[in-house]
Amino acid sequence: MQRLILLFVTILSLPVPAIHGSQASNTAATQFADGAIIQRRRIVLIRNPGLVRRFPHKKRAVVTYPVVSGLSSEVLRRVRAILDFKNIFDYSLKEYREDTWLDEFDYVVNHNGNSLLDITFSQSGSAAYPDDQSKHFLIDLRNGKVIKAADVFLTERLAPLATSVNQKLQAELKTILQELSESKSDAEDIRIAREAQEPLRFTLEDLDNFSVGRKGITFLYDAGYPHVIQAFEPVGRYFFSYSELKPYIKPDGPLGQFLH
């Protein structure tokens, strides 16, 4: 009985944001070695009756987001500021509730350890067309700052690295056209796909967007195709093992630890 009472008191003590027209719930927190404590927070945003009368299928939206803790006060402040709603898709919870576009907001922790937090946010919704978007962050948990390519790769090797990633992008684009041709797609579809590919290049500026794993790095590329031709869009995920990246990685940088 004492254990049940203690559990009940613990649940009641969890912080729940006071958001008008919302229902919030929590799930268990998780922590990894040299990582942050991350607790999933689920909120159901209930839209006002005026909006619901006009859009009855948009009565609510589900938002799941991370509550981060387990870090020093200064680093925690920086991490929470980076992951603030307005820094993700430029919308606050209040704005999500007052607009009808959003259906679901969620996140995935790709890596939480080695003093690195790698997290991807996603949102899906609809207006004239259904759509979804994603935003990725790689954060150094030692200082609470977003990691850029210049922080982890040798300066003189950035250009060759971008060239290597671009080769994988161009190979994927070629495969898309080949598969369209082999499936005997309409000639107009092939023409549209080919024209959409012409400006696509992985450049130095694109190197900043990469995801960390225990076996290697995945560079991320968003071609930004409009909805009507998204079926032809490249996946834009290009993996390199740490052994492949050894000539490019700074030994004393955040990723140097994976070279041993």
Backbone torsions as a table, in degrees:
resi	resn	phi	psi	omega
1	MET	NA	-42.6	179.1
2	GLN	-61.5	-37.6	179.5
3	ARG	-66.4	-38.8	178.7
4	LEU	-65.4	-41.0	178.4
5	ILE	-63.4	-42.5	179.3
6	LEU	-62.1	-42.0	178.7
7	LEU	-63.1	-42.3	-179.4
8	PHE	-63.5	-42.4	179.7
9	VAL	-65.1	-38.9	179.4
10	THR	-61.9	-44.7	179.6
11	ILE	-62.2	-43.0	179.9
12	LEU	-64.2	-27.2	-176.3
13	SER	-81.7	-9.5	179.8
14	LEU	-66.3	137.7	-178.6
15	PRO	-72.2	131.5	176.9
16	VAL	-124.0	124.7	-177.5
17	PRO	-65.6	139.3	177.4
18	ALA	-86.0	95.5	-177.9
19	ILE	-121.9	117.0	-176.9
20	HIS	-60.1	133.6	177.8
21	GLY	74.7	27.4	-177.6
22	SER	-134.3	154.0	173.8
23	GLN	-122.3	126.4	-175.0
24	ALA	-116.2	147.3	175.0
25	SER	-146.9	160.5	-177.4
26	ASN	-122.4	155.0	169.5
27	THR	-123.0	171.7	-173.3
28	ALA	-59.6	145.3	177.7
29	ALA	-80.8	152.0	177.7
30	THR	-129.0	147.6	177.4
31	GLN	-143.5	144.7	178.5
32	PHE	-122.5	163.9	179.7
33	ALA	-58.9	131.9	-179.0
34	ASP	56.7	32.9	179.2
35	GLY	-127.7	-172.2	178.8
36	ALA	-97.4	162.7	168.2
37	ILE	-87.4	128.0	-178.0
38	ILE	-126.4	123.1	179.4
39	GLN	-113.3	129.2	178.7
40	ARG	-78.5	129.3	177.3
41	ARG	-117.3	124.3	-178.7
42	ARG	-112.0	128.0	179.8
43	ILE	-126.7	132.7	172.8
44	VAL	-100.8	113.0	179.2
45	LEU	-85.5	119.3	-179.7
46	ILE	-103.5	117.3	-174.3
47	ARG	-78.4	157.7	-174.5
48	ASN	-70.2	155.7	-174.8
49	PRO	-56.8	-32.6	179.8
50	GLY	-62.1	-45.1	177.8
51	LEU	-67.3	-39.3	-177.6
52	VAL	-65.2	-36.3	177.9
53	ARG	-62.7	-36.8	179.9
54	ARG	-81.2	-33.1	-178.5
55	PHE	-131.3	76.2	-174.1
56	PRO	-61.2	-23.4	178.9
57	HIS	-83.9	0.5	-178.1
58	LYS	-115.2	35.3	-176.0
59	LYS	-62.3	-36.0	-175.2
60	ARG	-145.4	163.6	173.6
61	ALA	-138.4	148.2	-178.6
62	VAL	-107.6	126.3	179.7
63	VAL	-119.0	123.5	174.4
64	THR	-121.3	123.9	-175.5
65	TYR	-141.0	161.9	-176.1
66	PRO	-89.8	137.4	169.6
67	VAL	-105.7	114.1	-173.1
68	VAL	-98.2	138.8	175.1
69	SER	-151.6	-171.3	176.6
70	GLY	80.9	18.6	179.8
71	LEU	-124.1	164.9	175.7
72	SER	-61.7	155.2	-171.3
73	SER	-57.0	-44.3	-177.8
74	GLU	-69.1	-44.5	178.5
75	VAL	-64.5	-41.3	179.5
76	LEU	-61.8	-41.5	178.9
77	ARG	-60.1	-42.9	-179.1
78	ARG	-67.6	-42.9	-178.9
79	VAL	-63.9	-44.4	179.6
80	ARG	-64.6	-34.2	177.3
81	ALA	-66.9	-41.1	178.4
82	ILE	-61.4	-41.4	-174.8
83	LEU	-92.1	11.2	175.1
84	ASP	-60.9	145.3	-175.4
85	PHE	-52.8	-41.9	-177.0
86	LYS	-65.4	-21.6	179.3
87	ASN	-87.5	-4.2	-176.8
88	ILE	-95.5	-69.5	179.8
89	PHE	-120.5	21.2	176.9
90	ASP	65.7	24.1	177.3
91	TYR	-128.8	139.7	172.5
92	SER	-90.7	167.5	176.4
93	LEU	-58.7	-39.7	179.3
94	LYS	-62.2	-42.5	-179.9
95	GLU	-68.7	-36.3	175.6
96	TYR	-59.8	-42.4	-177.3
97	ARG	-68.8	-33.5	-176.3
98	GLU	-86.8	-3.6	177.6
99	ASP	-115.5	155.8	-175.3
100	THR	-100.8	0.7	-172.6
101	TRP	-68.8	-46.6	-169.1
102	LEU	-68.8	135.2	169.5
103	ASP	-108.2	-45.0	-177.4
104	GLU	-149.8	140.0	176.6
105	PHE	-127.1	130.5	-176.7
106	ASP	-150.5	179.1	178.8
107	TYR	-150.6	160.1	175.2
108	VAL	-132.7	131.3	173.8
109	VAL	-88.5	112.4	-179.2
110	ASN	-81.4	-34.1	-179.8
111	HIS	-158.5	132.9	178.4
112	ASN	-142.2	87.5	-177.4
113	GLY	170.9	177.2	-178.9
114	ASN	56.7	28.5	-177.4
115	SER	63.5	27.3	179.6
116	LEU	-130.1	136.1	172.4
117	LEU	-119.2	114.8	-179.4
118	ASP	-113.9	117.3	-172.1
119	ILE	-140.6	140.8	179.2
120	THR	-122.8	126.8	176.2
121	PHE	-98.8	148.5	176.4
122	SER	-138.8	149.7	173.3
123	GLN	-141.2	145.4	177.6
124	SER	-133.6	146.0	-179.2
125	GLY	-168.9	-170.1	-178.6
126	SER	-155.1	146.7	170.7
127	ALA	-133.2	-106.4	172.7
128	ALA	-68.6	-35.1	178.0
129	TYR	-133.5	153.5	171.0
130	PRO	-68.8	149.0	-178.0
131	ASP	-152.6	158.8	173.5
132	ASP	-143.9	153.0	-176.9
133	GLN	-140.0	157.8	177.2
134	SER	-139.5	154.7	178.1
135	LYS	-142.7	129.8	-174.0
136	HIS	-112.9	142.8	176.0
137	PHE	-133.6	137.3	170.3
138	LEU	-122.3	117.0	-171.4
139	ILE	-118.9	135.2	174.6
140	ASP	-82.5	112.8	-176.5
141	LEU	-77.3	-3.1	174.9
142	ARG	-79.5	-30.6	-177.9
143	ASN	-130.6	-5.2	177.7
144	GLY	73.7	28.4	-178.9
145	LYS	-115.1	150.0	176.0
146	VAL	-69.8	133.8	-178.5
147	ILE	-87.0	132.4	177.2
148	LYS	-111.5	167.2	-179.0
149	ALA	-57.7	-39.9	-178.5
150	ALA	-64.5	-19.9	179.4
151	ASP	-77.8	-25.2	-171.6
152	VAL	-119.1	-19.2	-177.9
153	PHE	-112.6	148.2	177.4
154	LEU	-63.0	133.1	-175.1
155	THR	-55.7	-44.3	-176.6
156	GLU	-72.5	-7.8	-178.7
157	ARG	-108.4	2.3	-178.3
158	LEU	-64.3	-47.0	-179.1
159	ALA	-62.1	-48.6	176.8
160	PRO	-60.8	-34.8	178.6
161	LEU	-65.9	-44.4	177.8
162	ALA	-60.3	-37.8	177.6
163	THR	-63.2	-41.3	179.7
164	SER	-64.8	-41.5	178.5
165	VAL	-67.7	-39.7	179.6
166	ASN	-61.9	-34.2	177.3
167	GLN	-60.9	-38.6	177.8
168	LYS	-70.4	-36.9	175.8
169	LEU	-62.1	-48.7	-178.2
170	GLN	-63.5	-34.9	177.1
171	ALA	-65.0	-39.0	178.1
172	GLU	-66.3	-41.5	178.6
173	LEU	-61.3	-41.0	178.7
174	LYS	-63.2	-40.3	179.0
175	THR	-64.4	-38.7	178.6
176	ILE	-59.7	-47.5	179.1
177	LEU	-64.6	-39.8	-179.9
178	GLN	-63.8	-42.3	179.9
179	GLU	-67.6	-36.6	176.4
180	LEU	-63.2	-41.6	180.0
181	SER	-66.8	-44.2	-177.9
182	GLU	-68.0	-28.0	178.4
183	SER	-85.2	4.5	178.5
184	LYS	57.5	43.6	176.7
185	SER	-66.5	162.5	178.6
186	ASP	-58.6	139.6	-178.3
187	ALA	-59.1	-33.1	179.0
188	GLU	-67.5	-38.4	177.3
189	ASP	-63.4	-41.5	179.5
190	ILE	-64.7	-40.4	178.5
191	ARG	-63.1	-44.7	-179.5
192	ILE	-63.2	-43.8	179.9
193	ALA	-62.7	-42.0	-179.3
194	ARG	-64.9	-43.2	-179.9
195	GLU	-66.6	-36.5	179.6
196	ALA	-66.5	-28.0	-178.3
197	GLN	-78.9	-23.2	-171.5
198	GLU	-53.8	-42.3	-178.0
199	PRO	-85.5	-0.3	-172.3
200	LEU	-79.9	121.3	176.6
201	ARG	-144.8	140.5	172.6
202	PHE	-90.5	116.9	-172.5
203	THR	-114.5	178.8	177.7
204	LEU	-54.9	-39.5	-178.2
205	GLU	-64.7	-27.8	-178.6
206	ASP	-77.0	-14.7	-176.8
207	LEU	-64.7	-21.5	-177.4
208	ASP	-68.2	-18.1	-175.4
209	ASN	-102.9	94.9	179.3
210	PHE	-144.5	151.1	-177.9
211	SER	-110.9	139.3	-175.7
212	VAL	-100.2	138.1	172.3
213	GLY	-134.4	177.0	-178.0
214	ARG	-73.7	-21.9	-177.4
215	LYS	-103.4	-15.9	-178.7
216	GLY	173.1	-164.6	-175.8
217	ILE	-121.1	140.7	174.4
218	THR	-114.0	116.0	176.5
219	PHE	-81.3	138.1	-173.5
220	LEU	-110.7	136.2	-178.3
221	TYR	-138.3	126.1	178.7
222	ASP	-107.5	110.8	-179.5
223	ALA	-72.6	-22.1	175.7
224	GLY	69.4	34.0	179.5
225	TYR	-65.9	144.0	172.7
226	PRO	-66.7	162.0	-173.6
227	HIS	-55.2	-38.0	-172.7
228	VAL	-67.8	-19.5	-180.0
229	ILE	-124.2	20.0	-178.7
230	GLN	-63.5	-19.4	177.5
231	ALA	-63.8	-22.3	-179.1
232	PHE	-97.4	1.7	-172.7
233	GLU	-76.0	138.4	175.6
234	PRO	-67.5	149.0	178.5
235	VAL	-63.6	-38.5	174.3
236	GLY	74.7	37.2	176.9
237	ARG	-128.5	116.4	-171.7
238	TYR	-126.3	108.9	-173.0
239	PHE	-90.6	138.8	172.9
240	PHE	-132.6	130.2	176.7
241	SER	-72.4	161.5	179.2
242	TYR	-65.8	-29.2	176.8
243	SER	-67.1	-36.9	176.5
244	GLU	-67.7	-33.6	-174.7
245	LEU	-90.0	-2.4	-176.4
246	LYS	-53.3	-40.2	179.1
247	PRO	-68.1	-13.0	-174.4
248	TYR	-105.2	-25.3	-171.4
249	ILE	-83.0	137.5	173.6
250	LYS	-70.3	121.8	-178.6
251	PRO	-60.4	-31.0	-178.1
252	ASP	-98.5	10.7	178.6
253	GLY	-91.3	-179.9	-177.4
254	PRO	-58.5	-24.4	-178.8
255	LEU	-100.0	-2.3	179.9
256	GLY	-59.4	-28.5	-178.5
257	GLN	-63.4	-21.4	-177.9
258	PHE	-86.7	-3.0	-177.3
259	LEU	-87.8	-9.3	-175.6
260	HIS	-89.9	NA	NA
